[in-house]
Amino acid sequence: MTTPHEILHPSHWKRTPGYSNGIAASGRMVFTGGIIGWNAAQEFESDDFTAQARQCLENILAVLAEAGARPEHLVRLTWYVTSKAEYLASLKGLGEAYKATIGRHYPAMALLQVAGLVEDRAKLEIEATAVIPA
């Protein structure tokens, strides 16, 4: 897979695990709203953090596909989690879910713990930005 953008990482910085510090890209920009881990019928199939994260990522890919974007076009993900502790306890499963859906493509990412989300059962919400090369 060829990356359609440039990863920005100062050469003297330590390598980052599973994300990029910055991305430079040009082309058609695609933005998602906050995507949560429910299915297409807007029903939660699980209250498990990793299962909801996998569904979030699958939902993001479905939205991106509407614009002709693929996982490698992702340039930024912003994660909002209701529990930092639950996120950290789920890292192994999250890594597996991420690689199964997105692959080994690591956009710029940020993660924030929030007091709550609009949907009470949601454990996380992710916003995505993609750039489809011209």
ZIMOMO-V20594 format. One record per residue. N is the residue number from 1. RES is the residue in three letters. PHI is phi in whole degrees, 0 to 359 (none if undefined). Layout:
BEGIN
n->{N | N}
res->{RES | RES}
phi->{PHI | PHI}
END
This chain:
BEGIN
n->{1 | 2 | 3 | 4 | 5 | 6 | 7 | 8 | 9 | 10 | 11 | 12 | 13 | 14 | 15 | 16 | 17 | 18 | 19 | 20 | 21 | 22 | 23 | 24 | 25 | 26 | 27 | 28 | 29 | 30 | 31 | 32 | 33 | 34 | 35 | 36 | 37 | 38 | 39 | 40 | 41 | 42 | 43 | 44 | 45 | 46 | 47 | 48 | 49 | 50 | 51 | 52 | 53 | 54 | 55 | 56 | 57 | 58 | 59 | 60 | 61 | 62 | 63 | 64 | 65 | 66 | 67 | 68 | 69 | 70 | 71 | 72 | 73 | 74 | 75 | 76 | 77 | 78 | 79 | 80 | 81 | 82 | 83 | 84 | 85 | 86 | 87 | 88 | 89 | 90 | 91 | 92 | 93 | 94 | 95 | 96 | 97 | 98 | 99 | 100 | 101 | 102 | 103 | 104 | 105 | 106 | 107 | 108 | 109 | 110 | 111 | 112 | 113 | 114 | 115 | 116 | 117 | 118 | 119 | 120 | 121 | 122 | 123 | 124 | 125 | 126 | 127 | 128 | 129 | 130 | 131 | 132 | 133 | 134}
res->{MET | THR | THR | PRO | HIS | GLU | ILE | LEU | HIS | PRO | SER | HIS | TRP | LYS | ARG | THR | PRO | GLY | TYR | SER | ASN | GLY | ILE | ALA | ALA | SER | GLY | ARG | MET | VAL | PHE | THR | GLY | GLY | ILE | ILE | GLY | TRP | ASN | ALA | ALA | GLN | GLU | PHE | GLU | SER | ASP | ASP | PHE | THR | ALA | GLN | ALA | ARG | GLN | CYS | LEU | GLU | ASN | ILE | LEU | ALA | VAL | LEU | ALA | GLU | ALA | GLY | ALA | ARG | PRO | GLU | HIS | LEU | VAL | ARG | LEU | THR | TRP | TYR | VAL | THR | SER | LYS | ALA | GLU | TYR | LEU | ALA | SER | LEU | LYS | GLY | LEU | GLY | GLU | ALA | TYR | LYS | ALA | THR | ILE | GLY | ARG | HIS | TYR | PRO | ALA | MET | ALA | LEU | LEU | GLN | VAL | ALA | GLY | LEU | VAL | GLU | ASP | ARG | ALA | LYS | LEU | GLU | ILE | GLU | ALA | THR | ALA | VAL | ILE | PRO | ALA}
phi->{none | 268 | 281 | 275 | 207 | 250 | 280 | 256 | 214 | 307 | 300 | 268 | 272 | 298 | 299 | 266 | 269 | 84 | 200 | 247 | 286 | 201 | 222 | 247 | 208 | 221 | 140 | 280 | 271 | 232 | 238 | 255 | 281 | 289 | 256 | 247 | 268 | 252 | 277 | 296 | 271 | 60 | 235 | 280 | 263 | 203 | 255 | 283 | 302 | 295 | 297 | 293 | 297 | 300 | 295 | 303 | 296 | 297 | 294 | 299 | 298 | 295 | 293 | 300 | 299 | 299 | 260 | 84 | 269 | 240 | 307 | 290 | 273 | 297 | 242 | 204 | 231 | 243 | 260 | 243 | 242 | 274 | 213 | 299 | 298 | 294 | 300 | 297 | 289 | 255 | 304 | 298 | 295 | 296 | 300 | 295 | 295 | 297 | 296 | 291 | 258 | 267 | 92 | 259 | 247 | 236 | 286 | 296 | 224 | 224 | 227 | 232 | 269 | 239 | 291 | 181 | 240 | 301 | 274 | 303 | 280 | 290 | 263 | 202 | 218 | 231 | 257 | 232 | 232 | 232 | 231 | 270 | 302 | 294}
END
